[in-house]
Amino acid sequence: MRTQNGRVIGKAALVSLTLVGLALTLSAYALTVGWGLNDMDSFAKNGAPGVVVFHRYLGVWGAVALVVLAVNSAMAVALIPNLVALDIAVEVMNALLLPLVLSFLVALAIHALPPEHRLRGWYLWLVVGVSLVTAGLGVYGGITSIPGW
């Protein structure tokens, strides 16, 4: 299959399908382990097994958080007319915030780790250099992804 510009999207579709499949498989596995293999009959009869598992391992606030996130997602799908534009906007925001995130991570690696694990010497400068290049590419990619720029 090709886009209007002639690009082949087969690889992208295959990677996307693989990632979605992995996410669903890992979620199903986590719910199965969390519920317990011996109780799978009650899992099938339960109306909201995910909420039950979250409540069992994360308490009331974990279950509430799962319900709030599920309702939020349902409302977003129902109320936002163009989810592709929203996805692009979120990806641009993530790319533009990459320098902030990387700087926090590097600062933590320099100051918050135990002394024997802190970044120092040539490895510190390697990490800082790679982080700068990565952050720069993220900002460039974020800016060039904004429609009309």
Buried (B, 14 or more C-beta within 10 A) or exposed (E): EEEEEEEEEEEEEEEEEEEEEEEEEEEEEEBBEBBEEEEEEEBEEBEEBBBBBBBEEEEEEBBBEBBEEEEEEEEEEEEEEEEEEEEBBEEBEEBBBBBEEBBEEBEEBBEEEEEEEEBEEEEBEEBBEEBBEEBEEBBEBBEEBEEEE
